[in-house]
Each structure stands twice: as structure tokens, then as C-alpha cells.
Amino acid sequence: MRRKVGIASVVLGCILAVVIGWMLTSNEKGALRPSHDTASPTTERSMSPVVQISPTIESLEKEDEAAEVQPAARQPSVVAAAGKYNFTKWQDAVDEFAKLVGIEYDRLWEEGHRSPASLAVMNVSFRIFRDNEYPELLEAMKDFVPFDSSMTEEQRRTFPNWNRRIPEEIWRNPRWIAVWAGKMPEGSQFTKLHLPNGTTMHLKEFQRAKVSWEERYIPAQTRTGQIEMGFLRQYAKKLETNLETAQDEQFDSTFLELERVKAQIDDLSKEKIVPREMEAGALEEFSGHPEFEIIEVDLGIIDRTQEED
């Protein structure tokens, strides 16, 4: 019993940490299918997501079972006559979990929640692992949920099905579960990085992108540049007026100030090319992970528009 309670506590803690992070950094509604509002409930629930598994995850399955990861090949989880769940593989556990998440997702969506996927995963996780509303499902899932990352392999080997559990890449990502449930389009489970040249990169969990480019622009043509240019020109006119009546030392200081302002106006009118860079994705602290990858991208020279200022 202690082992069951311990697993449930660890699972719930991991889920909450991940879900809260997603809720603070994402707006899931923007990734919903455009047809979400127009599709009938039957159509919405019948759509199967195209699930992509990375090579590392695929290695968790035997070659003859790899196809089972794909929605077309996955079979619904089996429920015995007594009402207990008989999961034979981790995909069965995800199926049943995603089914509940999908129902909760629809409810939250109708209520207008900003992050329905994250909230749905959190609410369903509470019901299963904290409130024990589904004791039979909890009993069936406990041998498929991922271990805490702090556990050693020796410790993991003491548990049933220790090396054939739900991949952490899927379990820790509420978007993955929403995609699995058919509530978000395939691809939404990956981090989207919008580049300054208008393209989008999709980063997996342990990928980090380092993007560099040169920004070309004329300051006077940007919004802030136009405001500054207007101020400088008005100031220059005032100095020119003062210069007409200025005498001796006041004339010299006013003249020097006018020259300085004219130089600023001239500088704002010249084209500039400034080096820029950005980084996003997995933190450097994961550099020791076997799947960690740095993707370097050079976008060349990009013209900055007034709207981007």
C-alpha cells in the first residue's frame, strides 16, 4: 500500500509542476483546430491525432510493436466485465487517461478557459491520483506512469513493468495528452519558436535553438525614431531662433548645441546594420542528456519594418 501511495504522490507532484509551468507560459487556444467551433461533437471526438514518437521513445517498444504507437494501429483499452482495466501496454494507459482529459477539455473550452489542456490534465490528475475517484484506473495505471527522475535504475527495477512505461516526453506535456485525445492538432506538443524572418521552428523537448541574424533598418523610419526625429527637429528650430538673438558666450553654446542636434538628426537618417541573436528551448543544464541537441541557425540580413519596432 505504501508503494501505491508513494507512486501516486510522485506522479501527482510531477504533473502539477509541469502543468503549472505550461499554464504560465502558453495560450493553448491559439493552437486549436480552426474547425473546433464548427465541428459537431461526434466529429470532434472521432478525430484521431497523428502521434509522432522520437527515436528514443520508439526504442522503448519492440520493433514489432512500434506501429502500435500510431493512432490507426492503437486499440482502445480493454475493460473487463468486472470493470477493471486490463492495460497490456503504455498506449492503453494513455488512451484511457486522454479520454478523461478530452471530456474535461471540452467542458473547460465551453467555459472559455485560456489554457484548457493544462487545466484538463491537472483536474483529471487530481481526480485519479489525489482524490482517488477512479480507484480501478489508478490501480491499472500505477504500473505504466513514469518514475520520478531521481530514482536510480536499480530502484526502478523493483517495480513491475519498470522499462516499458509511458515516455516522459508525453506524460510531462499537457499538450501531448490533448493531441493524443484529438483536441489539439498534431505538432502542438512541440515548442514553437517564431523567427524574425517570419518562419516557425518546432523544437522537441531536449532541443535548444541558437539563432543569429543582422538587423538592417533606418532609425528615422521606425515608430520610436519618428517620435525622436520630431522632437529633435522642433528643438533645432528653437535653437536656430535663439541663435539669432544670442550674444557672445551664449551664442557659442547655442551654436554648439545646434550642431549636436543636427548630428543626431543626421544619424537617425542613416541605415544601420546591427547583429542580433536569440536562444530558446531546452536549458543548458540538460546538456548532459543523450537527446540534448543545439540547433544553430543564421538568418543573414533581415530588414526591420516599422511595425516591428
N, C-alpha and C positions, 0 to 999 in steps of 0.2 A: 504493500500500500504506500509506504514512504516513497518507493521508487516512482510510482504512478504520479503521486502528488508533486514530487520533485520535477519530473518531466513537464507536467502541466505548468508549473510555476516558471520554469526556464523558458518554455515556449511562449507563454503569455508575455513575459518580460521582454524577450527578443522582438516579438510582434509589436508591442507598444512602442519600443524605441524606434523601430523602423517606420511605423505608421505615422508617429508624431513628426518625424523628420520630413516625410513626404507631404504631410498637411501644411507644414510651414514653408515649403519650397515649391509647391506645384499647384496649378489650377487645372484639375483634370477635365473640367467641362470642355476646355478648348480642344481636347483630343478626341471627343466623342464623334461617332459617325454622323455625317451631315444628315442622314436619313433617320436619326434617332426619334425626332419629333413626329415624323410622318409614318414610320413603320408601325404595323399592328403589333400588339403584344405577342401574338403567336409567331410572327415573323422575327421579332426581336429575339425571342428566346431560342428560336431554332437555328440561328446563325452560329456556325462553329468557327472558332478562331483558328488561324493558321499559326501553330505554335512552333517556333524555331528554337532548337536546343543547340548550345555551343558544343564544340568537340569535347570539352571537359565533361559536360553533363552527359553527353552520349556515351562516354566511356563508362558511366555508371551502369549502363544497361548492356546485356549481351547483344551480340550482333544480330541474332535472330529476333530480338525484342525491340530493336531500335525503332522500327516502324510504329510501335505502339504509342510512341510519344505524339505522333501526329493525330489531330482530331479525327480524321477519317478512319483511322485504324483503332483508336481508343474505344473500348466498350464501356457502357455505363457500369458503375459499381454495382456489385451483386448484393442484394439484401435477402437474407434467409427468411424462411417462413416465420421464425421466431422474432423477427425484427432486428436481428443483429447484422452488422455489416461484415462481409467477408472480403476484405481487400486482399488481392493477390499481388499487387504491385503499387508503387507510389502514385502512379497516374490515377488509380481508383480513388485514393485518398484525396487527391487534388480535385477530382471530379465532384466528389460529394461536398467538399469544403466550398468549392467555387459555386456549386448550385445554391447553397445558402447565401453566399455573398451576392450572387446575382439577384436574388429576391430582395435582399436588403438594399442593394444598389438601386433597384427600380423604385423602392419606397423613398429613399433619400433624394433621388433625382426628381420625383414628383414634388417633393417638399422644397426643391430649389437649393439644395446644399451645394457649396462651392467645390468640395472635394468628396464626391460620393464614393469613389473607390476606396480611399483611405479610411473613411468613416465606416463603410460597409465591412471591411476587413476587421477593423477594430471592434465593431459591435458583435460580429459573429464570433470573433476570438474570445470576447468576454463571455458570451453565452456558452461556448464549448469548454474553455479552459479555466474560467474563473467561477462562473455561476453553475456549471455542470447541468445545463438544461438539456444536453444531449449525451447522457452517460454512455450509451451504446456506441455513439460516434466517437466519443473521447477514447473509449477502450480500444476501438479499431484503429484510431489514428496514432495512438501513442507509439506504435512501432514503425511509423513512417515519417514523423516530423523530424527535422534536422536536429542535431545535437548542438549544445552550446559550444561556441568556438574555443572556449578554454579547456574543453575536455581533451584528454590525450587519446591516442588510438587504442591504447591498452584499456582505458576506461570504457571507450565506446564498444569494444569487443564483448563486454559483459552484457550488452543489451541485444535483444532479438533484432534480426534484420539490420544489423549495425551498418553495413556498407551498401545498402540499397534503399536509402531514404530520399525524401523529396529534396531535390537540389536547392541549396540555399539561395541561388540566384533567383529562383522562382518564389520560394517561400517568404523571403525577406522583402519582396517588392509587391505592394498592393496593386500596382498596375498590371503586373504579370497575372495575378489572380483574376482581375477584371477582364483581361484579354482572354484568359482561359474560359471564363464564364460567358464570353461573347458580348460583353458590354462595352468594350473599347476595341478599336481596330488594331490588328497586328502591327507591331512596331512601336506602339505606345509605351511598351515596357522599358524601352531604352531611353537614355538621356538624350535630349535633343539640344544641339548646340547651333544656334543661329549665327552664321558668319557674316562679317561686314560686306561681303560681296553678294549677299542675297541667298546663298545656298545654306543647306542644313546638314549637319553631321549627326549621325546616330552612334552614340557611344555605349558600349556594353559596360558591365559593372566594374571591371578592372582595367578599363582603358582611360588614358589621360591624353588630351589633345593640347599641343602647344602650337599656337597659330601666330604667324608673324606677317606683317604687310607694311607698306609705306602709304601713308595717307597724304593725298595731294589736294590742296584747297587754297582758296584766296580768302583770307580772313574777312575782308570787307563784304564778301558775298554771303557770309553766314549771318544768322539772326543776331547773335551777340556782337558780331563785327559791325553790322549795320547800326546797331544802337551806339556802339563806341565811336564809330565814324561820325554819326550825327552830333554827338557831344563834342568831339574834337573840332569839328568844323565851326560849331557855334562859338566855342572857346577861342578859336583862331580869329574869328571876326571881331570878337570883343577885344582881343589883344591888338588887332590892327587899328581899331578905333582909339584905344588908349595910347597907341604909339604916336598918333597924330598930335596929341596934346602933351605927351610926356617930355620931360626935360632932364638933361644931364644924366645922373646915375639912374633915375627912374626909366629913362629912355633905354639905357643899355640893358637893364634887367628885363624889361618888357620885350626888347628885341630878341634876347637870348631865349626867353620863354616861348616866343612865337616860332623861332627856328626849331625848338624842340618839338613843339606840337605839329609843325609841318612834317618833320621827320617821322613822327608816329603815323600821320595820315598816309604818308608815302609807303611806310612799312606794311600797313594794313591792306594796301592795294597790290602788294607783290605776292606771287604764287609761292607757296611753301610745301615742302615735302618732309613729313615727319614720320620717323619709324614708330610702329605700334606693335604690340603683342598682347596676347591673351592666353590664358590657360583654363581648362575646365575638365571635369571628370574625376576619376579616382584620385585620392590624395596620395602624395609621395610616400606616406607611411605604409602603403600597400605594395611598395616596390619589390618586396621580397616574395610576393605571391606569384606562383607559377604562371598565372594568367595575366599578370600585370603587363601592360603594353603602353608605350608612349608613341603617339602619332604626331609627327611634325608636319605642319602644312605651311607653305609660303604662298601667300596670295598675290604677291607682286605689288604693283601700284594700284591703289583704289581711290577714285575721286569721291570726295565727301560732298554730299549735297547739302543745301540749306536746311532741308528737313531733318538731317542727321545731327545738326548742331545741338 
